[in-house]
Amino acid sequence: MNDLIHKVSNLKTEHDFLSFEHNNINFGRIVLSSYFRNIFSGKIDLNQETLQDIKNILLDFLAFEKSIEDFLSDNNFSYLISTEIFMEEYALVAKIACKKSIPFLRFETTYADGEYMVSKVNSDNFHDHGSSISSKTFDQIKNHIPLKKIIQKNKNNFSNRYENKNSLFAKSNYNDSEYLDNNEIMKKLNLNPNKKTGIIFSHILYDVIFAYGDGYFDNYYRWLGETIKIISKFNDTQWILKLHPSNMWRGEVGKQLIDKYEEIRVIEEYVGSIPHNLKIVDQSIKILPNSLMSLCDLGITVRGTSGIELATMGKKVITLGKGRYDKYNFTNFCENLNEYEVLLKDFEKGNYEKFIDTDNVIRKSNIFYYGLFFLRQIKIPHIKIYPKKFVIPKKYDNLNYLYDKDFEENLISLREYIYSKDFDRFAKKNL
């Protein structure tokens, strides 16, 4: 342990921590991700105070490793199940379980009430995004379902996800928002109808950074800052920064971030003030995201769901993160800052030669969307919530359902997946 203490004491930079591994576990990456999520900041600021705090947490994690190893070795676990695999002690348990080849199941909530995406996690796919589909599923859809049918089902699902105000997703994120047509949005945001519009879809800047596949930018904070720095110099296009809805349901402003969005901190650091060509859409501006997508000519995200949605509409999309849908080639993935800046400048000039052709964008993205929202999600029973015993917000009432025969097929499919040797993402067999 003394040798580890010495190594930790010499860590000084973000790169030092990201490179720090022990026993084939990237402890430094886990610690940075955990620490900055807990202080609600996406900026990796390693000053004297934070540096010591992070080193202390890292030493604690290193000390936990032996106990977790012993616990897993002394018990005959068939499976481990969690919703979190990237943060704090959860990440250590997941990483060590994968090293020991103990099957690890991850359940992730989805936009649909009561539905989950289930993945088997191992060392090879640990950093793949849970909300993705396998190449096998993609090919099955492509080869067996007519594209016209896929597109129609996707359109109905897309609008319903945002506009069905009975769902928990809509209640939590867009309860009072409306679908506006292009003219109404232009008027509301004071946009120029003669200029092309790009939208930057912000991520939760401090959430599970360093978790998924690699990309040019180490974290979302830096990605957003460099993006705004580039587009702030443009005069022939106009831009919207769409803040993540978590700003509302996580209660960030006024409670966590002291009356200032993290995105505003990014803007102040990188360009000083809000650029002349940028409008910010936060939760106080009641416009549904799907209507903003209909308006825009270009969307930008690292690897967000908006990238899939925009592509199904035939929109141009630029992405910079691997590990989710980059291999399906329906967004314009950039390997580095130079490629990114070139594409953004081409959009400013109205030069679209380097962008993927619209037919391929629509075809491939709709196949992916169908797999994600119709095959990957599985509805399974919840425990009944009793309002008399607990104070339950009204928005959770629609989760009150128990097991019945309608779940039987889903549970059989899930059981077959769990006991198989298949490490692809779970997907229903019934296309």
N, C-alpha and C positions, 0 to 999 in steps of 0.2 A: 504493500500500500504506500510505503514511503516513496517509491519510485513514481507512482501515479501522482502523488501530491506534488512532487517536484515538476512533473510534466505539466500539470494543471497550472501551477504557479507561473509558468512561462507563457501561458496563452494570453495574447494581447489583442488580436484583431478578429474581425468576423471570420476571415479566412482560416485563422488558427483554429477557431472553434468548429467550423464546418468540416475541417480536415481531421478533427480529433476522433479517433476510433480506439476501442479497446475490445479485444476478443471478438472482432468482426462486427461490433455494434457501434453505430455512429452516435455516440453519446453527446458529442458537441452539438450536433444538429437537433437532437431531441431537446436538449437544455435550452438552446436559443429559442426554439419554437415555443416551448412551454413558458419561458419567462416573459417573452414579449406579448404573448396572448394574455397572460394574467395581468399585465399592466396596460392592456388595451392600446398598444402602440405597434405600428408596423415599421417604425424607424429603428434600425439596429444601432442604437447609440451606446457605445461601450465607453462610458466615462468612468471615472475612478470609483464612484459609488456602485453603479450597475455592474461593473466588471467584477467587483468583489462578491456581490450577491450571486452572480451567475456562477462564479467559481465554487462558491459554497454549495449551491444546488448541484453542480456537477459532481462534487465530491460525495454528496449524499447519494446520488444516483449510482455512482460507482460502488458505494458501500452496500447498496440494496441488491446488487447483482447476485452475490453469493447466496443470499437468503431466498431470492426468487428461483435460482438454479436448484437449490436443495428442495424447495417446496414442490417444484415441478417433477423432480427426480423421484421424490419419495411417494408420490401419488400417481396412480394409474389413470390419467385423464384420457377419456375418449375424445373429447373436444373441449376447447375453450371458446367462450362466446363473449363478445363485447361490441359496443357501438363506437369505441374509440381505440385507435391503435397508434396514434402519432404523438400523444401528449403525455407528459409526466410518467408516473409509474405504469400506466396502461401500455405505453410504448415499450417499456422494458419487458413487461410480461409477454407482449406480442412478439417482440424480437427474439427473446430467449426461447419461447415456444416454437418459433419457426426454426431456430437452430437445432432444436431437439426433434424436429419433424412431428410435433404434436399439432394435429389439425386445429386451425384457428378460424372461427366463423365471425364475420363482421356483419352486423345488421345496421343499415342506414335508413333513416326516415326519408320519405319522398314528399312530393307535392300533393299526392293523393292521400286522403285520410285513411289511416289504418293500413297503408301499404308500405312495404320495405323493399330494399334491394339487399340481397344476400350475396356475400362473396366468401370463398375460401381463400385464406391468405397464407402465402408461404414466402420463402426468401426471394424467390424469383419475381413475384408479382407484388411485393410488399408496397411499393410506391406507385403502383398503378391506381388511377382514380376509380373509386367504387361505382360512380355513376357513369359507367361506360358499358360497352358490349364487346364480346369476343369476336374475333374474325370468323369463327365458325357460325355464330349467330347471324352476323352480317351476311355471309354467303347464303345461308338458308333462306333468309328473307328475300334477298336479291333473286334467287333461283326459283322461288315457289309462290311469290305473291305479286300480282300485277301492280306496277308502279302507280297506276291511276287509283287503285283501291287504297294503297298506302297513303298517298297524298290526301285523299278525301278524309280518311280516318284521322290523319294527323291534324288537318285543319280544324276539325271539330274538337279534337282534344286540346289543341293549342288555345283556342278562344275560350273553351270551357274552364281551363285551368286558371285563367286570369279573371274571367267575368262571372263565374259561378260564385256568388257571394255567400253560399252556404258552406263552402269548404273552409277548413281551418287555415289552409295556406292563404286564401284570399282574405279571410277575416283578419289574419295577423299582419298581412303586408299591404293590402290594397283595398281595405274595406270601404273607404269613401271615394276611391278613385273612379274615373270614368273613361270610357273609350271615346276619344275625340278624333274627328277626321283631320286630314292634313291642314286644311285651312284654319280650323279651330286651334290647332297646336301652334301654327305659325303666328296667329294673332295673340294667343296667350303668352308665348315666349318671345314675342317681338322678333321673329326671324324673317329673313329676306327670302321670299319665294323664288328669287332668281339665282340663288346660290345653292350648291350642293351641301348636304348636311351629313356630318359624321357624328356618331355617338360613341363615347367612351363609357363602357359599362364597368363601373368600379367593383372591385371585390371587397370582402371584409379584409381590410388591409393588414390586420394583425392575426388573422385566424389561420391555423395550420400552415404557416409559412414553412417552407422546406419539406413539405409532406409528400408532394406528388412528383411526377416525372420532372426532369430538369428542363431548364430553358435558359435563355440568355441572361435574364434578370434573376438575381438571387431571391428577390422578394417583391411583393406587390407594391410596396411603398415606392421603391426605386423605379419600377415599371411605370407607375402613374406619373411620377415626377418627370422622367425623361420624355414621356408621351406629351405632356402638357408643354414642356419646354420646346418641343419640335413644332407642335401645331400653333403655339402662340405667335409664331412668326408669319403665319399664313394670312393672306388677305382675300383670297378668292373662294374660300370655303368657310362654313360656319359650323360650330361644334357644340355638342351638349355633353355634359358630364352627368351621367345618371348614377346617383348614389345608391349603394346597396340597401335593400329594405331592412336589413338588420338594424339600421340606425333607429328604427321605430320599435320593433319588438324586443330588442335587447336593451332598450332604454339608454342608448349610449350618450346622447347629448343631454346635458344637465345632470347626469348621474355619474357616468363613467368618464366622459371626455371633457368635462368642465366647460360646457357651453360652446364647444367648437368641434366641428367635424374633423376627423383625421385627414380627410381630403383637402380641407382648407389649410391645414398645416403643411401638406405637401406643396400646394400652390404657393404659399408664402415662402417656403424654403427654396423652391426651384425657379420661380419667376417673379416673386415679390407680391403680386396682386392678381386678381382674376383677370385673365386676358380679355382684350376687347372683343374677340370672336368666340367667346365661350359662355354658355348659359349653364347654370347648375340646376338640376332637377332633384330636389330632395322630397321627403315625405309630405311637406306642406303644399307641394304642387300636385294636385290630384289628377294625374294623367296615368292611365294604365300603360305598363311597359310595352304591351303588344301594339298599342297605337303609335308609340314612339318608334318602334321597329318598322312599322308600315311607312312612316315618314322618311326615315333615314336612307341614305345612299351607301353608307359604309358603317360597319360596327367594329369596335375594337374590344377585345377581352384577352386575358391570358389563356384561360381554358374554360371559361364559364358556360353555363347553359345557354346564355344569350347567343353564343356563337353558333350553337346548333339551331336555335329558333330562327335566327336571322337568315341562315343559309337555306332553310326550308322555304323561305320566302323569295329566294333568289338574290338576296342582298350580298354585297361584297363584305367579307369578314377578314380581319387580320388578327392572328393569334401568335402568342410567343411561348406557350407552355406545352410540354410534352406530357404523355401519360394518360390522356383521355380520348381525344379523337383526332389527333394530328396525323395518324397513319392512314386515315380514311380519305384524306385529301379533298375535303370540301371547304376548308378555310385556307387562307394564304398564310402559311406558317413561316415565320422569320427566324433564322438561326442566330442572327446577331443584330447589333444596333444599326449597322450600315444598311443591311437589307430592309430593316424596319423603316428607317428614314427615307430610303429610296421609294418604297411603296407609298408612304404618306405624302411625299412630294409629288409622286405621280398622280395621286388622287387630287391633290390641290390643282394640278395642271390639267386635269381631265384626261390623263393618259392611262388607259386601263389595259394595255397590252400584256403586262406582267401578271394580271389577275387571272384566276382560274375562270374558265368559261362558265356561263350561267347554267347551261344544261347539266353539266357535271355537278355543279354545286347543288342544284335542286335534287337530282337523282340520288346522290350519295348521302346527302344530309337527311333526306326523308327516310331512307332505309335505316340509318342510324337512329333517328328520332323514334321510328316505329319500334325498333328493338328495345330502346331505352324505356319508353313509356307504356308499351303494351306487353312486352315479354319479360323484361327484367324485374318489374314490380310485382310483388306477390302480396295479396291481402291475407292476413292471418288474424286470429282472434285477439282481442284486448281483454283485460280484466275490467269488469264493470266498475264504473266510478259511482260512488254513492254520495250525492250532494248533501244528504242529511248529516253525514259524518264529517265531511270536509267542505270547506268553502271552495267551490269549483267555479272558475269563470265561465260565463255562459257560452263562450266560444268553444268549450270542450264538450258540450252536451252531445254533439253528433258523434262522439267516439264511444258512446255507451252501447256497445253491442257485445254479445257473448258468442261462444262457439255454436255453430249449427251445421247442418248437412252441407250448406253451400261452401263451407271451407274444406270439405273432405278432399276434394281433388287437389287443391293447393297444398294441403299438408302432406299428401302422398308424394307429390312432385318434390316438395322440399326435403322430405325424408330420403327419397331416392338420391337426390343431389348430395345430401350430407354424407351418406354412406358409400357413395361412389368414389372413384379415384380421380374424378374430373376436377381440375382446378380452374377451369374457365369460370367466368362470372355466371351465376345462376340465371337461367332463362327458361320460361315455360316452353314445353315441347309443342304445345298446340298453337301453331302459327295463326 
